Amino acid sequence: MKKKDAVLLGPFVGEFYWEVARFAPLLPKMVNKEFKDQKITYIVFTREERFDLYGKYADILVPLRIKGDYENKFPNCFRLNSFSEEQYKKITHKFHKKYEKEYNIIKHITPFITKNQFLNKNQYPKNKLMFNYQPRSENYEIVKKYLPRNNKQLIVLAPRFRKGFRRNWDKWEEFYDLIHRDKQLMNRYNFIICGKKDEYISDSKDRFLDINKMVVGNNSSLAGLLMVILEKARLVCGSQSAIPNMGLLYKVEVLEFGCQKNLHTKTYNIHKTPVEFIVNKQYNIPAHKLFNRLKKKLT
């Protein structure tokens, strides 16, 4: 009996945004263009919380589990620190061997993690990528149940905050207070705070929607919920980080502050989405200044 054709992607061990923007978009391009209308099984090997970056395009999603991941091993561009090339080759080979028994592997795509290549943003040229994400259906069901059933537009707040991180902003609570006091904004918009648990600042007074209050199911993920939210969003506001960058990929207008204007308004802005960037290298912008820019943009 002839084996079915298959394409393997991964393992992907690197940073979240590097996977979002520089690796996962290979799959929709293959499905919709390169191998269009061909019977191919697409098999992806990545962290389970990132499955929805491939979503409905993938036929088989294989969970990547590495001992010490995000504990003493941290993603760094396309590679994982303290995870040797030999270890990487070993799990890559094992992945390939497992599926070659059942499938005819016509392509196996994996990032280069060598010293000279792991930080190369252009390993895959733009003409090989398609920024058309399709998270799994369960993510849509969860978001639909959670979001208020009103006609207000949705504003995403992206308050990234990591322990020991130089780019933290310590005025998020003050910023939340300013938004909540403004009846005009609160009457016109729904605000939702988005971020990875333990890496963002939630509202201590519980006045806004919060992505981490959504209960993730077996066929959904925090990333998938975020992607559905961005499909519905009017604007993303936050410090420079993955979520505003994802907003740009979803063609959602962005208001952000940080230290790398060109990178976050041009390099990462594939679709030339409207973005207002406040240069603030010390990450000490007064809360009222950011609020005033936000209100001006929304009113």
Summary of the structure (lengths in Angstrom):
residues: 299
radius of gyration: 20.1
end to end distance: 64.3
largest distance: 68.3
contacts: 907
relative contact order: 0.13
helix: 37%
strand: 21%
